Structures are given as structure tokens and as C-alpha cells.
Amino acid sequence: MSKVDSAGQVDAMLPGAEKLAARIREKALALGFDAIGFCPAHLGPEVRERLTDFLAKGYHGEMGWLAERADQRTQPTTLWPDARTVIALGVSYAPEGDPLATLRLPDRGNISVYARHRDYHDLIKGMLKHLAQFVVREGTLAAERASATMQHHASRQDSAAHPTPNVPDIPPPGVKVFVDTAPVAEKPLAAQAGLGWQGKHTNLVSRSHGSWLFLGEIYTTLVLPASPPSGGGCGTCTRCLTACPTQAFPAPYQMDARRCISYLTIEHAGPIPLEFRPAIGTHIYGCDDCLAVCPWNRFAQVSRQIKLQPRPDLIAPDLTSLSQLDDAAFRQKFSGSPIKRIGRNRFVRNVLIAIGNSGLPDLLPHAHALTQDPDSVVAEAAQWAVTRLKACQP
């Protein structure tokens, strides 16, 4: 029998919780989610220990926000004390074809698969809200049935000596939705909920979707049955570790973000350190090298989300035209794209690094034109590209 504490919080599963979880799963798949699992709103101490070690070693680089709310990030109930269950959800963004193919085209830039379409945050946030409404509606009905059952049992015990006790109503469930914009340990929670496991590249790996899952969460006050572990694992495979151009993995399951191309091209605001520039190649926004080589990707089906289909102009964009973007043109081209967040100057900096790595002297005039750019970081990257390309001339 469910119990209600003094704060009105249900501390055990409602009758029929298994059926409720099954209905939530069915609704999630109908809404377009590709993976769903349930786990208690609690993470073990090893999650906090890993984050503490990551921060202590300085692996987070300039991402100071990772340290600011570490307690909430590593323990769901610190963020929301009423949370009892985490509903972890995944949406596949698996690409069609080899996402690294454009790296073989020296005059083209390589954009990470996740950024070749509209910003996924907006899409998944909407899907999460729809599912959360369903959870509240179905959970409220379950709570009403449980309250009625408790009242019925109490009334059957009524007697003159023991009048019917006052049975409190079970409140409707509370929910909160998150998608990569709050202090939530998405990958450990997804692993605990049976969506997959954290691979040696530290990202989630799924038996069904490989390394290509966007993650989102619903925290709820409902107590729902936990999902079983997904099984699978990395075994002795080290493909992701050896594929990294900048050796960003000091050890399996550890990442030094300061060496990661995704960090350097997205989060890092200043000049990219010289030691990493040649290895960046023609990556201009993010990097999928460690994700793309995962053997589990062979089971992944191309994303069924129409809104996550890649924009043709972002699959293999021309470096020359990208280098010519001013601020207005940049904003227009990347409206609705996650690329817009880094701004024109940081993006053109990346493009110039790619031009310098292209080995194509024909691109020299385009790099030279930016050596006098008003932004000092862009101008420095342009001069670096000019020097590199001059060395390629016969």
C-alpha cells in the first residue's frame, strides 16, 4: 500500500505502477522518442567522484559552469528534493552514410552531425513537455484510484471504537523536464535507466542506436519501476581512443576537454593553441571521430525525425564561402542552428584553421583577405593559414 508523508509525498509505488510505466513508454515511442528507461532519482557516489577528479585535473578547461553546480549535477534530489524517478529518454540522430567522409575533401569543412540540422534542444524540449503532460494526466488518474482504494480499506476497518481515520489524498505527480541546459548528469542517468552504457569515449553507447542519441530527462515525484541494465559494453575495443586526432583521452573513460576538437572549436573562445591546429584538420564545428568509429553504430538506423534531417548546405560546406561571412550573413545562414551560438568570429577562426590545413594554395587569397580582420583572433588565425599555405606552394 502506498503511503503519504507529511509533505504529501508518496514514498512507494502506486498500485498499477508497472502498467503506468508501460503506458508512458508506449506514449514516448509514439511521440518520436527512440529510447526510454526509468531509474530512481539517485546516483551513486562514483558519479560525484568522477566529476571531482575531472575538475581537479582541470580537464573542463574554460567550462566553469561544470563546477558551479556540481552537487545538483551529480545528485537529482539536490536539484529537486521531491524527485523520486528519472525518466531518461533518447532520440536518435544517426546519420546516413559516413559522417567523416567530408574530411577527405580538403576544400570542404566538416560540421559535427548534431549541428547539421536545426537545434535539437527545441525539438526535444517540445517532445519532453508533451510526454510530461501525459505523465501528469495518467499519474493523476492513478493517484485518484489509489486514494479511493485507501479510503475503501480504511472504511472497512471502521468501528465504533475505531472511527474511520482521515486518509489524505495522494497529490497529482510533479514533473520537471531537462535537455542539456541544466545541471543534470544525463549520461550516468541514461546508463542507470538502461538506455546504454558510458563508453571509453565517455559518451553514451546504445545497443540499438550506437553513439547517436540525444538525451533528455523527466524528473517526477512518481515512484516507477526501474528498468533493467541494457547489457553490452566496450570489451577490449579501443577504436574511439585511437581515432582521436588530438589524443584527448588520457585513459579509457576519461576525457581532457582541453584537447578535444569539439571543445576547441565550440567552447574555447580565444586563439586555438598552436599544438592542436594541424590535428584539427578541416573540422570547423565539433568532431565526431570518436563517435563514428564505434562498432555498435552498425546497429543504428538512420534517424526517423524529419526535423533532424541534415541541411544539404551543411553536409560539406565550401570553406571559401564560409570565410567570407560577415556577422549579418553568419546570423542569417545559421538561424535556428546550434552553430549560431558561437558567433561569427569564433566560427570564421575555425574556418581559417581548416583553410590552413587544406594544403590548397588556391585558398591563399581568401586567408590573406582576413589578416586585417577587426577581430584579433580571426586575424591571427588568418595569418597562420597564410603561412601554412605558402609552405605548400611549389
C-alpha positions as CSV (number, residue, x, y, z in Angstrom):
1,M,0.0,0.0,0.0
2,S,1.3,3.5,-0.9
3,K,2.0,5.9,2.0
4,V,1.8,9.6,2.0
5,D,4.3,11.5,4.2
6,S,3.7,14.8,6.0
7,A,4.7,16.8,2.9
8,G,2.2,15.0,0.7
9,Q,4.9,12.9,-1.0
10,V,4.2,9.3,-2.0
11,D,7.1,7.2,-0.7
12,A,6.2,4.0,-2.5
13,M,4.8,2.8,-5.8
14,L,1.2,3.3,-6.6
15,P,-0.9,0.2,-7.4
16,G,-0.5,-0.4,-11.1
17,A,2.8,1.4,-11.4
18,E,4.1,-1.2,-13.8
19,K,1.1,-0.6,-16.2
20,L,1.6,3.1,-15.8
21,A,5.3,2.8,-16.8
22,A,4.3,0.7,-19.8
23,R,1.8,3.4,-20.9
24,I,4.4,6.1,-20.6
25,R,6.8,4.0,-22.6
26,E,4.2,3.5,-25.3
27,K,3.4,7.2,-25.4
28,A,7.1,8.2,-25.6
29,L,7.7,6.0,-28.6
30,A,4.6,7.4,-30.3
31,L,5.9,10.9,-29.8
32,G,9.1,10.1,-31.6
33,F,11.5,9.1,-28.8
34,D,13.7,6.1,-29.8
35,A,14.7,5.0,-26.3
36,I,13.2,5.3,-22.8
37,G,14.0,3.9,-19.4
38,F,13.3,4.6,-15.7
39,C,15.6,4.8,-12.7
40,P,15.5,6.1,-9.1
41,A,16.3,9.8,-8.7
42,H,19.6,8.9,-7.1
43,L,23.2,8.5,-8.4
44,G,25.9,6.6,-6.6
45,P,29.0,8.4,-5.1
46,E,31.2,7.3,-8.0
47,V,29.4,9.9,-10.3
48,R,30.5,12.7,-7.9
49,E,34.0,11.2,-7.6
50,R,34.4,11.1,-11.4
51,L,33.3,14.7,-11.7
52,T,35.5,15.9,-8.8
53,D,38.5,14.2,-10.4
54,F,37.7,15.7,-13.8
55,L,37.5,19.2,-12.3
56,A,40.6,18.8,-10.1
57,K,42.7,17.9,-13.1
58,G,41.4,20.9,-15.0
59,Y,40.0,18.8,-17.8
60,H,37.0,21.1,-18.1
61,G,39.1,24.0,-19.4
62,E,37.0,27.2,-19.6
63,M,33.7,25.4,-18.9
64,G,33.5,26.8,-15.4
65,W,29.7,26.2,-15.3
66,L,30.5,22.5,-14.8
67,A,31.9,23.2,-11.3
68,E,29.4,25.8,-10.3
69,R,26.5,23.4,-9.5
70,A,28.4,20.1,-9.1
71,D,26.1,19.0,-6.2
72,Q,23.0,19.4,-8.3
73,R,24.6,17.8,-11.3
74,T,25.6,14.6,-9.5
75,Q,22.5,14.1,-7.4
76,P,19.0,14.7,-8.8
77,T,17.4,15.3,-5.4
78,T,19.8,18.1,-4.7
79,L,18.4,19.9,-7.8
80,W,14.8,18.9,-6.9
81,P,14.2,17.2,-3.5
82,D,10.8,15.9,-4.4
83,A,12.1,13.8,-7.4
84,R,11.6,10.1,-7.0
85,T,12.1,8.8,-10.5
86,V,14.0,9.9,-13.6
87,I,12.5,9.1,-16.9
88,A,15.5,9.0,-19.3
89,L,14.8,9.4,-23.0
90,G,16.8,9.3,-26.2
91,V,16.2,10.5,-29.8
92,S,18.4,9.0,-32.5
93,Y,20.3,11.4,-34.8
94,A,22.2,8.6,-36.6
95,P,23.4,9.9,-40.0
96,E,23.0,8.3,-43.4
97,G,26.4,7.3,-44.6
98,D,29.9,8.0,-43.2
99,P,29.9,11.3,-41.3
100,L,33.7,11.6,-41.7
101,A,33.6,11.4,-45.5
102,T,33.9,15.2,-45.8
103,L,37.3,15.0,-44.1
104,R,38.6,13.6,-47.4
105,L,37.6,16.8,-49.2
106,P,40.2,19.4,-48.5
107,D,38.2,22.4,-49.7
108,R,35.2,21.5,-47.6
109,G,34.5,21.9,-43.9
110,N,33.3,19.1,-41.6
111,I,30.5,20.0,-39.2
112,S,29.5,17.6,-36.4
113,V,26.4,15.5,-37.3
114,Y,24.4,17.0,-34.4
115,A,24.8,20.5,-35.9
116,R,23.9,19.8,-39.5
117,H,20.2,20.4,-38.8
118,R,18.0,22.6,-36.6
119,D,18.9,23.0,-32.9
120,Y,17.9,19.7,-31.3
121,H,17.2,21.4,-27.9
122,D,14.0,23.0,-29.2
123,L,12.7,19.8,-30.8
124,I,13.4,17.5,-27.8
125,K,12.1,20.1,-25.3
126,G,8.8,20.1,-27.0
127,M,8.6,16.3,-27.1
128,L,9.5,16.2,-23.4
129,K,6.8,18.7,-22.5
130,H,4.2,16.6,-24.4
131,L,5.3,13.5,-22.6
132,A,5.4,15.2,-19.2
133,Q,1.8,16.3,-19.7
134,F,0.9,12.7,-20.3
135,V,2.7,11.6,-17.2
136,V,0.8,14.1,-15.1
137,R,-2.5,13.2,-16.6
138,E,-2.0,9.4,-16.2
139,G,-0.3,9.7,-12.9
140,T,-3.2,11.8,-11.5
141,L,-5.7,9.1,-12.5
142,A,-3.5,6.5,-10.8
143,A,-3.3,8.7,-7.7
144,E,-7.0,9.1,-7.6
145,R,-7.6,5.4,-7.9
146,A,-5.0,4.7,-5.1
147,S,-6.7,7.3,-2.8
148,A,-10.1,5.7,-3.4
149,T,-8.6,2.3,-2.6
150,M,-7.0,3.5,0.6
151,Q,-10.3,5.2,1.7
152,H,-12.2,2.0,0.9
153,H,-9.8,-0.1,3.0
154,A,-9.9,2.4,5.9
155,S,-13.7,2.5,5.9
156,R,-13.9,-1.3,6.1
157,Q,-11.9,-1.2,9.3
158,D,-14.4,1.4,10.8
159,S,-16.0,0.6,14.1
160,A,-17.5,2.5,17.0
161,A,-14.3,2.0,18.9
162,H,-12.1,2.9,15.9
163,P,-13.7,5.5,13.7
164,T,-12.6,5.8,10.1
165,P,-9.2,7.5,10.0
166,N,-8.6,10.6,7.9
167,V,-6.9,9.3,4.7
168,P,-5.0,12.1,3.0
169,D,-5.5,12.5,-0.8
170,I,-2.5,11.5,-2.9
171,P,-1.4,14.6,-4.7
172,P,-1.0,14.6,-8.5
173,P,2.5,14.0,-9.7
174,G,5.0,16.7,-10.2
175,V,7.3,16.8,-13.2
176,K,10.3,18.8,-14.5
177,V,11.9,18.4,-17.9
178,F,15.6,18.8,-18.9
179,V,17.6,18.7,-22.1
180,D,21.3,19.6,-21.8
181,T,20.7,23.0,-20.4
182,A,20.5,22.3,-16.6
183,P,22.9,20.7,-14.1
184,V,21.8,17.1,-14.9
185,A,24.2,14.1,-15.2
186,E,22.5,13.0,-18.4
187,K,24.8,10.1,-19.4
188,P,25.0,8.4,-15.9
189,L,21.3,8.7,-15.6
190,A,20.7,7.3,-19.0
191,A,23.0,4.4,-18.3
192,Q,21.3,3.7,-14.9
193,A,17.9,3.8,-16.7
194,G,19.1,1.1,-19.1
195,L,19.5,3.2,-22.3
196,G,23.1,2.1,-22.7
197,W,26.5,2.5,-21.0
198,Q,29.1,5.1,-21.0
199,G,31.8,4.1,-23.5
200,K,35.5,4.6,-23.3
201,H,35.0,7.9,-25.1
202,T,32.7,8.9,-22.1
203,N,29.6,9.3,-24.2
204,L,26.6,7.0,-24.0
205,V,26.6,3.9,-26.2
206,S,23.4,2.1,-27.0
207,R,23.0,-1.5,-28.3
208,S,20.3,-0.3,-30.7
209,H,21.5,3.3,-31.6
210,G,25.2,3.2,-31.2
211,S,26.7,6.5,-30.2
212,W,24.0,8.6,-31.8
213,L,21.5,9.5,-29.1
214,F,20.3,12.9,-28.0
215,L,19.3,12.7,-24.3
216,G,16.6,14.3,-22.3
217,E,15.1,13.7,-18.8
218,I,11.8,14.0,-17.0
219,Y,12.1,14.1,-13.2
220,T,8.9,13.1,-11.5
221,T,7.5,12.6,-8.0
222,L,6.0,9.3,-9.1
223,V,7.7,6.1,-8.0
224,L,8.0,3.9,-11.0
225,P,9.7,0.6,-11.5
226,A,13.4,0.7,-12.6
227,S,14.4,-0.5,-16.0
228,P,17.0,-3.4,-16.2
229,P,20.5,-2.7,-17.4
230,S,21.0,-2.6,-21.1
231,G,23.8,-5.1,-21.3
232,G,26.6,-4.8,-23.8
233,G,29.8,-3.0,-23.3
234,C,33.1,-1.9,-24.9
235,G,35.1,-5.0,-24.1
236,T,38.7,-4.7,-25.3
237,C,37.8,-2.3,-28.1
238,T,39.8,1.0,-28.2
239,R,38.8,2.4,-31.6
240,C,37.4,5.6,-30.1
241,L,40.6,6.2,-28.2
242,T,42.9,5.8,-31.1
243,A,40.7,7.7,-33.5
244,C,41.0,11.0,-31.6
245,P,43.2,13.3,-33.7
246,T,44.4,15.3,-30.6
247,Q,44.7,12.4,-28.1
248,A,42.0,13.9,-25.8
249,F,41.7,10.6,-23.8
250,P,44.4,10.3,-21.2
251,A,42.9,6.9,-20.3
252,P,39.7,4.9,-21.1
253,Y,36.6,6.6,-19.7
254,Q,38.5,9.8,-19.2
255,M,38.5,12.9,-21.4
256,D,40.6,16.0,-21.3
257,A,38.3,18.5,-22.9
258,R,41.1,21.0,-23.4
259,R,42.4,18.7,-26.1
260,C,39.1,17.8,-27.6
261,I,38.3,19.3,-31.1
262,S,34.6,19.8,-30.1
263,Y,35.8,21.9,-27.1
264,L,38.4,23.8,-29.1
265,T,36.0,24.7,-31.9
266,I,32.9,25.4,-29.8
267,E,33.6,26.3,-26.2
268,H,37.1,27.7,-26.5
269,A,36.9,31.5,-27.1
270,G,40.4,32.6,-27.8
271,P,43.1,31.5,-30.2
272,I,43.3,27.8,-30.6
273,P,46.6,26.5,-29.2
274,L,49.2,26.0,-32.0
275,E,49.9,22.5,-31.0
276,F,46.4,21.3,-31.9
277,R,45.8,23.2,-35.1
278,P,47.3,20.7,-37.6
279,A,45.4,17.8,-36.0
280,I,42.1,19.7,-36.2
281,G,42.2,19.2,-40.0
282,T,39.1,20.5,-41.6
283,H,36.8,20.2,-38.6
284,I,35.0,23.6,-38.4
285,Y,32.4,22.9,-35.7
286,G,32.7,19.9,-33.4
287,C,34.1,16.5,-34.1
288,D,32.5,13.0,-34.5
289,D,35.7,11.0,-34.9
290,C,35.4,9.0,-31.7
291,L,31.7,8.5,-32.1
292,A,31.7,7.5,-35.7
293,V,34.2,4.6,-35.3
294,C,32.2,2.8,-32.6
295,P,31.3,-0.7,-33.7
296,W,27.9,-0.5,-32.1
297,N,26.9,2.0,-34.8
298,R,26.3,-0.8,-37.2
299,F,23.0,-1.5,-35.5
300,A,21.9,2.1,-35.7
301,Q,19.1,3.0,-38.1
302,V,19.1,6.4,-39.8
303,S,17.2,8.9,-37.6
304,R,13.4,8.9,-38.3
305,Q,13.0,12.5,-37.2
306,I,12.2,14.7,-40.2
307,K,13.3,17.8,-38.3
308,L,16.7,16.2,-37.7
309,Q,17.5,15.6,-41.4
310,P,20.7,17.4,-42.4
311,R,20.6,20.7,-44.3
312,P,22.3,20.0,-47.6
313,D,24.4,23.1,-47.3
314,L,25.9,21.9,-44.0
315,I,26.9,18.4,-45.0
316,A,30.1,19.5,-46.9
317,P,30.2,23.4,-46.9
318,D,32.6,25.2,-49.0
319,L,35.4,26.8,-47.0
320,T,35.8,29.7,-49.3
321,S,32.2,31.0,-49.0
322,L,32.3,30.4,-45.2
323,S,35.4,32.5,-44.8
324,Q,33.6,35.4,-46.4
325,L,30.7,35.6,-43.9
326,D,30.3,38.8,-42.1
327,D,28.2,39.0,-38.9
328,A,24.9,39.6,-40.6
329,A,25.4,36.8,-43.1
330,F,26.6,34.4,-40.4
331,R,23.4,35.0,-38.4
332,Q,21.2,34.6,-41.4
333,K,22.9,31.4,-42.5
334,F,22.8,29.7,-39.1
335,S,19.5,31.0,-37.8
336,G,17.9,28.1,-35.9
337,S,21.2,26.2,-35.8
338,P,23.3,25.5,-32.8
339,I,26.3,26.9,-34.7
340,K,24.8,30.4,-34.3
341,R,25.7,30.3,-30.5
342,I,29.4,30.6,-31.1
343,G,29.2,33.7,-33.2
344,R,30.8,34.8,-36.5
345,N,34.3,35.4,-35.2
346,R,34.8,32.1,-33.5
347,F,33.3,30.3,-36.5
348,V,35.5,32.1,-39.0
349,R,38.5,31.4,-36.8
350,N,37.7,27.7,-37.2
351,V,37.3,28.0,-41.0
352,L,40.7,29.6,-41.3
353,I,42.3,26.8,-39.3
354,A,40.7,24.4,-41.8
355,I,41.9,26.5,-44.8
356,G,45.4,26.4,-43.4
357,N,45.2,22.6,-43.1
358,S,43.7,22.2,-46.6
359,G,47.0,22.2,-48.4
360,L,45.4,24.1,-51.2
361,P,47.4,27.2,-52.3
362,D,44.3,28.4,-54.3
363,L,42.7,29.3,-50.9
364,L,45.6,31.6,-50.0
365,P,43.9,34.8,-51.2
366,H,40.8,34.1,-49.0
367,A,43.0,33.6,-45.9
368,H,45.1,36.7,-46.8
369,A,41.9,38.8,-47.0
370,L,41.2,38.2,-43.4
371,T,44.6,39.0,-42.0
372,Q,43.3,42.6,-41.3
373,D,40.0,41.4,-39.8
374,P,38.8,43.7,-36.9
375,D,38.8,40.7,-34.6
376,S,42.3,39.9,-33.5
377,V,41.6,36.2,-33.1
378,V,40.4,35.9,-36.7
379,A,43.3,38.0,-38.0
380,E,45.8,35.8,-36.2
381,A,44.2,32.6,-37.5
382,A,44.3,34.1,-41.0
383,Q,48.0,34.8,-40.8
384,W,48.6,31.3,-39.5
385,A,46.7,29.9,-42.5
386,V,48.6,32.1,-44.9
387,T,51.9,30.9,-43.5
388,R,50.8,27.2,-43.8
389,L,49.6,27.6,-47.4
390,K,52.7,29.4,-48.6
391,A,54.6,26.4,-47.4
392,C,52.5,24.3,-49.8
393,Q,53.4,26.4,-52.8
394,P,55.8,24.8,-55.3
